[in-house]
Amino acid sequence: MSPTRKAFLHIHFCVLLWGFTAILGKSITLAAIPLVWWRMLLVSGALLCVPRVWRGLRATPWRLRLIYAGIGVIVALHWLTFYGAIKLANASVAATCIATCPVFLALVEPWIAGRRFEPRELLIGAAVVPGVALVAGGLPGDMRMGLAMGVLSAIFVAFFGALNKRYIEHADALTVTFLELGAGTLFITLAGPLATPTFVLPDLHDGLLVLLLAFGCTLLPFALALSALRHLSAFATQMITNLEPVYAIVLAIPLLGEQRELGWTFYLGVAVILGAVFAHPFLHKGEPAEPSDLVTP
């Protein structure tokens, strides 16, 4: 098997695992704050055992460490709002909201990267708006807050995705991941108890699912994807990673039965959003893929 074909299979497998994060978020009974705290604590703790991370830490200037720590707080806010959306609505709604990220990235990335706005990206962003309206129309009234929380989560994705793209090349990717998730863990440790009990010991059911979320759906796909990126373009990577909400919504039907909660206009809106999202990578065709192209949900 050629390295490129193997990389394609690895990325597809990674995206399938990421699709399960929304399913696990719905299945775990922990509230969003302790759920995210355990996920970040377990992954950052595991990375701390990797010698490469220690070598990267020694080589990373304090200024960059502080920058990555700030990005880590944004990652924590993204995961908190993502799982908050799942708890307030369901997995399908949260995954659909994350698919709107290119809209916000078109506005945020030029500002952070110091480049001009791309009118084509803004047009694709505008095409998502009617899709979001259709999605909202297909939701029961008690899920609208979950939709708003999910859109906020997509905004956080745009910010940390753009910041990672600007700064990740200055340090080892695994080291950056440790610094970001470690800072996110510290942020939730300090701020989480102000909102809800954070240091909740999960029962056996939740504990096993949290371990699967942390290692099977976070650490494993990230390691596989880092290797696969060496053989894929940014275009190919984005086209495949854009399948993540598709996998999540498809998995939610047999595993969670969410189609009974949602109207037909929801799925029509999803189709409109995904149509715009899949058009987005054509703007970047030919660019090399980078670790910052990976947005773990």
C-alpha positions in Angstrom: 0.0 0.0 0.0 1.4 3.4 -0.9 2.1 6.0 1.8 -0.5 8.4 0.4 -3.2 5.7 0.4 -2.3 4.6 3.9 -2.4 8.3 5.0 -5.9 8.6 3.5 -7.1 5.6 5.5 -5.5 6.9 8.7 -7.2 10.3 8.4 -10.6 8.7 7.7 -10.2 6.5 10.7 -9.2 9.6 12.8 -12.3 11.5 11.6 -14.5 8.5 12.4 -13.1 8.5 16.0 -13.7 12.2 16.3 -17.2 11.6 15.2 -17.6 9.4 18.2 -16.7 12.3 20.6 -20.2 13.8 20.3 -21.8 10.3 20.8 -19.6 9.8 23.9 -20.4 13.3 25.2 -24.1 12.4 25.1 -23.6 9.0 26.6 -21.5 10.2 29.5 -23.7 11.4 32.4 -21.1 13.8 33.8 -21.8 17.5 33.3 -19.8 19.4 30.7 -17.2 20.9 33.1 -16.1 17.7 34.9 -16.2 15.8 31.6 -13.8 18.2 29.9 -11.6 18.5 33.0 -11.1 14.7 33.0 -10.5 14.6 29.2 -7.9 17.3 29.3 -6.2 16.0 32.5 -5.9 12.5 31.2 -4.5 13.5 27.8 -2.1 16.1 29.1 -0.9 13.6 31.8 -0.2 11.0 29.2 1.7 13.4 27.1 3.8 14.4 30.1 5.2 10.8 30.0 6.6 11.2 26.5 10.3 12.1 26.4 9.8 14.1 23.1 7.5 16.5 25.0 10.1 17.1 27.7 12.7 17.9 25.0 10.3 20.2 23.3 9.5 22.0 26.6 13.2 22.7 27.2 13.5 24.1 23.7 10.4 26.4 23.8 10.9 30.0 25.0 8.7 31.2 27.9 6.9 33.7 25.6 5.7 30.9 23.3 4.8 28.8 26.3 2.5 31.6 27.5 1.0 32.0 24.0 0.2 28.3 23.9 -1.2 28.4 27.4 -3.6 31.2 26.3 -4.6 29.1 23.3 -5.2 26.2 25.6 -7.8 28.3 27.6 -9.6 28.9 24.3 -9.5 25.1 23.6 -11.0 24.5 27.0 -13.8 27.0 26.3 -14.4 25.3 23.0 -14.8 21.9 24.5 -16.9 23.2 27.4 -19.3 24.9 25.0 -19.3 21.9 22.6 -20.3 19.4 25.4 -22.6 22.0 26.8 -24.4 22.1 23.4 -24.6 18.3 23.5 -26.1 18.4 27.0 -28.6 21.2 26.2 -29.6 19.8 22.7 -28.0 16.6 21.3 -24.9 15.2 19.5 -26.3 16.0 16.0 -26.9 19.7 16.8 -23.5 20.1 18.4 -21.7 18.4 15.4 -23.7 20.6 12.9 -22.7 23.8 14.7 -19.0 22.8 14.5 -19.4 22.5 10.7 -20.1 26.3 10.7 -16.5 27.0 11.8 -15.3 28.0 8.2 -17.7 31.0 8.4 -15.9 32.4 11.5 -12.5 31.3 10.3 -13.0 33.5 7.2 -13.4 36.5 9.5 -10.9 35.6 12.3 -7.9 34.2 10.4 -7.1 37.3 8.2 -7.2 39.5 11.4 -4.9 37.1 13.3 -2.6 36.3 10.4 -2.4 39.9 9.2 -3.6 39.2 5.7 -6.5 40.6 3.6 -10.0 39.2 3.7 -10.9 36.7 0.9 -14.2 37.6 -0.6 -14.7 34.0 -1.8 -14.4 32.8 1.8 -17.0 35.3 3.0 -19.4 34.2 0.2 -19.1 30.6 1.5 -19.7 31.9 5.0 -22.8 33.7 3.8 -24.1 30.5 2.2 -24.1 28.8 5.6 -26.5 31.3 7.1 -29.7 29.9 5.5 -28.6 26.4 6.6 -28.3 27.5 10.2 -31.8 29.1 9.9 -33.2 25.8 8.6 -31.5 23.9 11.4 -33.0 26.2 14.0 -36.4 25.8 12.4 -36.1 22.0 12.7 -35.3 22.0 16.4 -37.7 21.8 19.4 -37.8 25.0 21.4 -35.9 23.6 24.3 -32.9 22.8 22.1 -32.4 26.4 20.8 -30.0 27.2 23.7 -28.0 24.2 22.7 -27.8 25.5 19.2 -26.5 28.9 20.4 -23.9 27.2 22.6 -22.8 25.1 19.7 -22.3 28.2 17.5 -20.3 29.8 20.3 -18.2 26.6 20.3 -17.5 27.0 16.6 -16.3 30.6 17.2 -13.8 29.3 19.7 -12.7 26.7 17.1 -12.0 29.4 14.6 -9.9 31.4 17.1 -7.7 28.6 18.3 -7.4 27.1 14.8 -6.2 30.5 13.4 -3.8 31.0 16.4 -2.4 27.5 16.1 -1.8 28.0 12.4 0.2 31.1 13.2 2.3 29.7 16.1 2.5 25.9 15.9 5.4 25.9 13.5 7.6 27.5 16.2 7.5 24.3 18.4 7.0 20.6 18.3 3.3 19.7 17.8 3.1 17.2 20.7 4.7 19.8 23.0 2.2 22.4 21.9 -0.6 20.0 22.5 0.6 19.3 26.0 1.0 23.0 26.8 -2.5 23.8 25.5 -4.3 20.9 27.2 -2.3 21.4 30.4 -3.2 25.1 30.5 -6.8 24.2 29.8 -6.8 21.7 32.7 -5.4 24.4 35.0 -8.0 26.9 33.8 -10.9 24.5 34.5 -9.3 23.5 37.9 -9.3 27.2 38.9 -12.5 28.5 37.3 -14.7 25.4 37.0 -15.7 25.2 40.7 -17.2 28.7 40.4 -19.9 27.3 38.1 -20.4 23.6 39.1 -18.7 20.8 41.1 -15.7 20.0 38.9 -13.7 17.3 40.7 -16.4 14.6 40.3 -15.2 11.0 40.4 -17.0 9.2 37.5 -18.7 5.9 38.2 -17.5 2.8 36.3 -19.7 3.4 33.2 -18.7 7.1 32.9 -15.1 6.3 33.8 -14.7 3.8 31.0 -16.3 6.1 28.5 -14.1 9.0 29.6 -11.0 6.9 29.1 -12.2 6.0 25.6 -12.8 9.6 24.9 -9.4 10.7 26.1 -7.2 8.0 24.6 -9.3 6.5 21.8 -10.8 9.6 20.5 -8.2 12.3 21.3 -4.7 11.0 21.8 -4.8 8.1 19.3 -6.3 10.0 16.3 -4.0 13.0 17.0 -0.9 10.8 16.8 -2.1 9.0 13.7 -3.1 12.3 12.0 0.3 13.9 12.6 1.9 11.0 10.7 -0.6 11.1 7.9 -0.2 14.9 7.3 3.2 14.3 5.9 1.6 12.7 2.8 -1.5 14.8 2.3 -2.3 18.3 1.1 -4.3 20.8 3.1 -7.1 20.3 0.5 -7.3 16.6 1.0 -7.0 16.9 4.8 -9.9 19.4 5.0 -12.1 17.5 2.7 -11.8 14.4 4.9 -12.0 16.2 8.2 -15.2 17.9 7.0 -16.8 14.5 7.2 -16.6 14.6 11.0 -20.1 16.1 11.5 -21.5 13.7 8.9 -20.1 10.7 10.8 -21.4 12.1 14.1 -24.9 12.7 12.7 -25.1 9.3 11.0 -23.8 7.5 14.2 -26.3 9.4 16.3 -29.3 7.9 14.4 -28.7 4.2 15.3 -26.9 4.7 18.5 -28.9 7.5 20.1 -32.1 7.6 18.0 -31.8 11.4 17.6 -33.8 11.5 14.3 -36.9 11.2 16.4 -36.1 14.5 18.1 -35.4 16.5 14.9 -37.6 17.8 12.1 -36.9 17.4 8.3 -35.8 21.1 8.1 -32.9 20.3 10.4 -31.5 17.8 8.0 -32.1 20.1 5.0 -30.2 22.8 6.9 -27.4 20.3 7.6 -27.2 19.6 3.8 -26.9 23.3 3.1 -24.2 23.8 5.7 -22.2 20.8 4.5 -22.5 21.9 0.9 -20.8 25.2 1.8 -18.3 23.5 4.1 -17.1 21.1 1.4 -16.7 24.0 -1.0 -14.3 25.7 1.4 -11.2 23.5 0.8 -11.2 24.4 -2.9 -10.0 27.8 -1.9 -6.8 26.2 -0.4 -6.2 23.5 -3.0 -2.5 22.8 -3.4 -1.4 24.0 0.0 0.5 21.7 2.3 -1.2 20.2 5.3 -0.2 21.3 8.8 -0.9 20.1 12.3 -3.0 23.2 12.8 -5.4 21.8 10.1 -6.5 19.2 12.7 -9.3 20.5 14.9 -10.2 17.9 17.5 -13.9 18.2 18.5 
